[in-house]
Every structure is written in C-alpha cells, then in structure tokens.
Amino acid sequence: MVGVFSALDAMLFYVFWEAMLIPMFLIIGVWGGANRVYATIKFFLYTFFGSVFMLVALIYMYFQSGSFDILGFHTLKLGLTEQILIFIAFLMAFAVKVPMWPVHTWLPDAHVEAPTGGSVILAAIMLKIGGYGFLRFSLPITPDASHTLDWLIIGMSLIAVVYIGFVALIQQDMKKLIAYSSIAHMGFVTLGFFIVFIISQNNEGSGAALGVQGGMVQMVSHGFISAALFLCVGVLYDRLHSRQINDYGGVVNTMPIFAAFMVFFAMANAGLPGTSGFVGEFMVILASFRADFWYAFLAATTLIIGAAYTLWMVKRVIFGDVTNEGVATLKDMNNREFIVLGTLAAAVLLLGLWPAPLVEVMDASVNNLLQHISVSKL
C-alpha cells in the first residue's frame, strides 16, 4: 500500500496495486469467519476484474507517450474519445476500490468475514487507494472526460450517500453496519472531487479547492473513525464472540471506559462538530452549495441518516436493556486496547478541532491539480 501511494511509474503502481491483494486475500481467507472463502473470492474477483481495464489504459498511454512516467501522462495530449475510454477504464478499477455504488457489494462481505486487523486495514487504508487513484490518474490525465462524465460520478456518489445510508439502518450485524456506513462516507470523497467542474463553471474558484480538500480530509478522517469503530467491534467480539446487535445491551454497566470510547467514535461517525467526521463532510457540503443546491441538500441528508443508524446501534449495544447474560461477565478494556483506541480518539479530536495543519499541507497539491484540470487537452 505504501508502494501504491509513492509510485511515480505507472507499471510499478500497477504491480503494487495488484500485489496488495495477496496479503489481504490471505488475511481474510485464512483468519476470517465461517463464510471467509466466499468473501475472499468475491473480493479478489471484483478488484482484479476492475484492474484489468486500468492495465489496458496504462499500456495504451505507454504507446502514446513512450514511457510509464505518471507525471508524463499528465501532460499527454489525448482526444475526447480516447479520454472517455481511458476514464471509464480507470473508473472500473477505482470505483470497485472506493467502493462506489453499484460495485460495493464485496465490501460488507469482506468486512464481516475479515478478522479485526484485516477490517481495520481494509477500511482505513485500502478504500482510500481508490480515492487516491481519481486524484492521481482520472482527473489530471483525462480532464475533459472527467468534465464530460462528472454527472455520472456525482450521481453514483449521491446514491451511495443516501441509499446506502438507508441500507445501513436495517443491519443487525455491527460490522455490516459500519461497512455500509463506510460506503456512504466514501461517497462524500468522490462527490467532493467531481463537483469541481460545475463550481469552476460558476466561477467559484475557492469552492473548487474546498471540494477537493474536503474529500481529502474526509479520507483521512474516515481512516481514523472507521478503524476505531472496527476495533471497538473487535473488543466486543473478543469477549462474547458475537457481532449481532441483539446479543448486546447495557454494555455501559460493565465496560464504562470502553462505552465512552465507542460513543465518542459513533458521534464522530455521525459527523458531530468538534470531531474529524464533521470537518470533511462540512467542507464538501459547503462546496456542493456552490455547485447546486440539490447536490448539497442530498449530501446533507447523510447527517440525518448517519445519525440515525449510528445512534440506533449505540442505543441498543451500549445502553438499552441487557438481553444477554454474558454482558454481565464482560471485563473493561485492558491497557493495549486503551492505548490503541486512545491514540485514535486523540487523532479524531485533533483533526476535528484543528484541521489547519492538514489542509495547509494539501494546499500546494490541490492547487496544482486544479491547474491541471482547468486546462483542456483537446
């Protein structure tokens, strides 16, 4: 994964992109739950199928430019038809990874079957590689196609935010609920990246930067929050060996310190101001207003739906009536669990209260990207 983020050679990027599937395949397939083989094969086939199209696009651009230098691809002149085909090829790979609706169905299965550590890596880092792909490849290499097809990505993102939020509401498995919540939150990331074209048409220069920055802050924030929530579920699963919401209730009575952490991360997931979950979503919603009121309206519904499914889970697991006698025997967090969750809580709080250092680091990259996409290649 580090190789994917740092590669400047397209073929090296592709090798790392595929290589990271192998340890993930083993983590889920060897240490996963009862249905792990199905989940692993589904995860592998979805991701691998999308990547084949990306490989074809990279090879085509190699023959056009004579090298696999990614920064060289950024300046490569391409016609609109070429750009659209390359954009769709990239979309196949990155949409599966994010994952965007409707190619999201591998994620809940993979999360439910993965061990806690696998879920944390999958949610916190692997999903962000799809968002990174859009920033590194789709937007700068095919700016005209990105502009032409922005409606498609915006539509898929808004469906993810609204529809998948409702899907999360009916989940009985805590991991599945958090997995669907991840898909809804990643919808904000792609929305922030692709509303920039509409904002630029409306001559709202600062709004375009706000959208991209909001998407990037949301990626970092979601990495902290979803990782923490999966670790919280892991703490409970270690003790009672169940992820079903109905098997818990009244956990706060026996695990008060853990309950405080879980409620905090749940609030961050719902976008409570003062936590990192609020900052990215707020920036994207603000940018959406400069593009179209209805985009902002639909995006903002996540604040209601997200609060609904998150609080519904917390109410039944942490508070609520004790439905399982095993809850009375639970032991509160040990030092190892406290250090891990405490570190993540500090990161969520720091980014929520003081996002400036992160946004300033991004500034140069975001401005460079916006300059790239503002110049047509036609």
GISUL-V689666 format. One record per residue. N is the residue number from 1. RES is the residue in one letter. SS is DSSP state (a for helix, b for strand, c for the rest). BURIAL is I if it has 16 or more other C-alpha atoms within 10 Angstrom, else O. D_LAST is the distance of its C-alpha to the last C-alpha in Angstrom with 2 decimals. Layout:
n = {N:N}
res = {RES:RES}
ss = {SS:SS}
burial = {BURIAL:BURIAL}
d_last = {D_LAST:D_LAST}
//
This chain:
n = {1:2:3:4:5:6:7:8:9:10:11:12:13:14:15:16:17:18:19:20:21:22:23:24:25:26:27:28:29:30:31:32:33:34:35:36:37:38:39:40:41:42:43:44:45:46:47:48:49:50:51:52:53:54:55:56:57:58:59:60:61:62:63:64:65:66:67:68:69:70:71:72:73:74:75:76:77:78:79:80:81:82:83:84:85:86:87:88:89:90:91:92:93:94:95:96:97:98:99:100:101:102:103:104:105:106:107:108:109:110:111:112:113:114:115:116:117:118:119:120:121:122:123:124:125:126:127:128:129:130:131:132:133:134:135:136:137:138:139:140:141:142:143:144:145:146:147:148:149:150:151:152:153:154:155:156:157:158:159:160:161:162:163:164:165:166:167:168:169:170:171:172:173:174:175:176:177:178:179:180:181:182:183:184:185:186:187:188:189:190:191:192:193:194:195:196:197:198:199:200:201:202:203:204:205:206:207:208:209:210:211:212:213:214:215:216:217:218:219:220:221:222:223:224:225:226:227:228:229:230:231:232:233:234:235:236:237:238:239:240:241:242:243:244:245:246:247:248:249:250:251:252:253:254:255:256:257:258:259:260:261:262:263:264:265:266:267:268:269:270:271:272:273:274:275:276:277:278:279:280:281:282:283:284:285:286:287:288:289:290:291:292:293:294:295:296:297:298:299:300:301:302:303:304:305:306:307:308:309:310:311:312:313:314:315:316:317:318:319:320:321:322:323:324:325:326:327:328:329:330:331:332:333:334:335:336:337:338:339:340:341:342:343:344:345:346:347:348:349:350:351:352:353:354:355:356:357:358:359:360:361:362:363:364:365:366:367:368:369:370:371:372:373:374:375:376:377:378}
res = {M:V:G:V:F:S:A:L:D:A:M:L:F:Y:V:F:W:E:A:M:L:I:P:M:F:L:I:I:G:V:W:G:G:A:N:R:V:Y:A:T:I:K:F:F:L:Y:T:F:F:G:S:V:F:M:L:V:A:L:I:Y:M:Y:F:Q:S:G:S:F:D:I:L:G:F:H:T:L:K:L:G:L:T:E:Q:I:L:I:F:I:A:F:L:M:A:F:A:V:K:V:P:M:W:P:V:H:T:W:L:P:D:A:H:V:E:A:P:T:G:G:S:V:I:L:A:A:I:M:L:K:I:G:G:Y:G:F:L:R:F:S:L:P:I:T:P:D:A:S:H:T:L:D:W:L:I:I:G:M:S:L:I:A:V:V:Y:I:G:F:V:A:L:I:Q:Q:D:M:K:K:L:I:A:Y:S:S:I:A:H:M:G:F:V:T:L:G:F:F:I:V:F:I:I:S:Q:N:N:E:G:S:G:A:A:L:G:V:Q:G:G:M:V:Q:M:V:S:H:G:F:I:S:A:A:L:F:L:C:V:G:V:L:Y:D:R:L:H:S:R:Q:I:N:D:Y:G:G:V:V:N:T:M:P:I:F:A:A:F:M:V:F:F:A:M:A:N:A:G:L:P:G:T:S:G:F:V:G:E:F:M:V:I:L:A:S:F:R:A:D:F:W:Y:A:F:L:A:A:T:T:L:I:I:G:A:A:Y:T:L:W:M:V:K:R:V:I:F:G:D:V:T:N:E:G:V:A:T:L:K:D:M:N:N:R:E:F:I:V:L:G:T:L:A:A:A:V:L:L:L:G:L:W:P:A:P:L:V:E:V:M:D:A:S:V:N:N:L:L:Q:H:I:S:V:S:K:L}
ss = {c:a:a:a:a:a:c:c:b:a:a:a:a:a:a:a:a:a:a:a:a:a:a:a:a:a:a:a:a:a:a:c:c:c:c:a:a:a:a:a:a:a:a:a:a:a:a:a:a:a:a:a:a:a:a:a:a:a:a:a:a:a:a:a:a:c:c:c:b:a:a:a:a:a:c:c:c:c:c:a:a:a:a:a:a:a:a:a:a:a:a:a:a:a:a:a:a:a:c:c:c:c:c:c:a:a:a:a:a:a:a:a:a:c:c:a:a:a:a:a:a:a:a:a:a:a:a:a:a:a:a:a:a:a:a:a:a:a:a:a:a:c:a:a:a:a:a:a:c:a:a:a:a:a:a:a:a:a:a:a:a:a:a:a:a:a:a:a:a:c:c:c:b:a:a:a:a:a:a:a:a:a:a:a:a:a:a:a:a:a:a:a:a:a:c:a:a:a:a:a:a:c:c:c:a:a:a:a:a:a:a:a:a:a:a:a:a:a:a:a:a:a:a:a:a:a:a:a:a:a:a:a:a:a:a:a:a:a:a:a:c:c:c:b:a:a:a:c:c:c:a:a:a:a:c:a:a:a:a:a:a:a:a:a:a:a:a:a:a:c:c:c:c:c:c:a:a:a:a:a:a:a:a:a:a:a:a:a:a:a:a:c:a:a:a:a:a:a:a:a:a:a:a:a:a:a:a:a:a:a:a:a:a:a:a:a:a:c:c:c:c:c:c:c:a:a:a:a:a:c:c:c:c:c:a:a:a:a:a:a:a:a:a:a:a:a:a:a:a:a:a:a:a:c:c:a:a:a:a:a:a:a:a:a:a:a:a:a:a:a:a:a:a:a:c:c:c:c}
burial = {I:O:O:I:O:O:I:I:O:I:I:O:I:I:O:I:I:I:O:O:I:O:O:I:I:O:I:I:I:O:O:I:I:O:O:I:I:O:I:I:I:I:I:I:O:I:I:I:O:I:I:I:I:I:I:O:I:I:I:O:I:I:O:O:O:O:I:I:I:I:O:I:I:I:O:O:I:I:O:I:O:O:I:I:O:I:I:I:I:I:I:I:I:I:I:I:I:I:I:I:I:O:I:I:I:I:I:I:I:I:I:I:I:I:I:I:O:I:I:I:I:I:I:I:I:I:I:I:I:I:I:I:I:I:I:I:I:I:I:I:I:I:I:I:I:I:I:O:O:I:I:O:I:I:O:I:I:I:I:I:I:I:O:I:I:I:I:I:I:O:I:O:I:I:I:I:I:I:I:I:I:I:I:I:I:I:I:I:I:I:I:I:I:I:I:I:I:I:I:I:O:O:O:O:O:O:I:I:I:I:I:I:I:I:I:I:I:I:I:I:I:I:I:I:I:I:I:I:I:I:I:I:I:I:I:I:O:O:O:O:O:I:I:O:I:I:I:I:I:I:I:I:I:I:I:I:O:I:I:O:I:I:I:I:I:I:I:I:I:I:I:I:O:I:I:I:I:I:I:I:I:I:I:I:I:I:I:I:I:I:I:O:O:O:I:I:O:I:I:I:O:I:I:O:I:I:I:I:I:I:I:O:I:I:I:I:I:I:I:O:O:I:O:O:O:O:I:O:O:O:O:I:I:O:O:O:O:O:O:O:I:O:O:I:I:O:I:I:I:O:I:I:O:O:I:O:O:O:I:O:O:O:O:O:O:I:O:O:I:I:O:I:I:O:O:O:I:O}
d_last = {33.83:34.00:32.26:29.34:28.86:29.26:27.51:24.61:24.59:22.90:25.81:28.33:26.67:26.98:30.60:31.56:29.81:32.04:35.06:35.55:36.28:39.41:41.48:40.39:41.47:44.82:45.32:45.04:46.59:49.60:50.41:49.06:51.02:52.73:49.62:47.68:47.02:45.27:43.16:42.26:41.24:39.15:37.41:36.80:35.54:33.10:31.57:31.64:30.16:27.04:26.68:26.65:23.23:21.93:23.57:21.85:18.36:19.55:20.97:17.86:15.90:19.04:18.89:15.30:16.20:19.97:21.14:21.57:20.90:19.29:18.24:16.66:14.57:13.34:11.63:10.60:7.22:6.80:5.84:6.84:10.38:10.64:9.69:12.20:14.78:14.63:14.88:17.84:19.39:19.41:20.65:23.52:24.69:24.30:25.54:28.70:29.30:28.95:30.39:28.69:30.37:31.00:31.00:33.39:36.68:37.22:37.52:40.78:42.49:41.44:42.61:45.88:46.84:45.65:48.24:47.81:46.21:43.71:42.77:42.32:39.95:38.03:37.64:37.38:34.99:33.65:32.01:30.21:28.46:26.36:25.34:24.69:22.40:20.10:20.07:19.76:17.36:15.76:14.62:13.37:11.99:10.21:9.69:7.68:10.34:12.93:12.36:12.54:15.58:17.23:20.02:21.01:21.58:23.26:25.46:26.47:27.23:29.39:31.23:31.97:33.29:35.52:36.51:37.04:39.08:41.43:41.61:42.71:45.47:47.41:47.40:50.85:49.72:48.78:46.24:44.52:44.42:42.79:40.32:39.20:39.15:36.73:34.28:34.54:34.04:31.01:29.48:29.44:27.38:24.45:24.85:24.64:21.43:19.48:20.94:19.05:16.16:18.86:20.79:17.96:17.59:21.37:21.13:23.30:22.04:25.10:24.96:21.70:23.46:26.55:24.93:23.65:26.95:28.92:27.39:28.21:31.70:32.27:31.55:34.11:36.56:36.40:37.13:40.35:41.47:40.90:42.42:45.40:45.91:45.87:48.37:50.52:50.61:51.45:54.37:55.78:55.19:57.08:60.09:60.28:58.02:56.40:53.05:54.19:54.24:57.52:59.28:59.08:60.26:62.11:60.53:60.87:64.66:64.68:61.44:61.04:58.92:56.52:56.42:55.41:52.47:51.33:51.56:49.58:46.72:46.85:46.54:43.55:41.98:42.62:40.86:43.95:43.26:44.33:42.91:39.51:38.76:38.65:36.32:33.10:33.68:34.53:31.39:29.17:31.28:31.06:27.26:27.30:29.41:26.69:24.30:26.82:30.61:30.90:28.68:31.04:34.04:33.29:32.42:35.67:37.75:37.56:39.92:42.48:41.94:41.59:44.81:46.47:46.00:46.50:49.66:50.95:50.81:52.43:55.12:56.17:55.92:57.02:59.27:60.67:63.81:64.71:64.37:64.81:67.88:65.82:64.12:67.48:67.54:64.10:64.08:61.82:59.11:60.18:59.07:56.21:54.68:55.31:53.56:50.41:50.13:51.25:48.48:45.82:47.49:47.36:43.63:42.93:45.11:43.76:40.09:41.19:43.20:41.21:37.51:36.67:36.87:34.40:31.92:32.27:31.55:28.27:27.19:25.52:23.58:22.49:21.37:19.43:17.68:16.96:15.48:13.10:12.00:11.96:9.05:5.53:3.80:0.00}
//
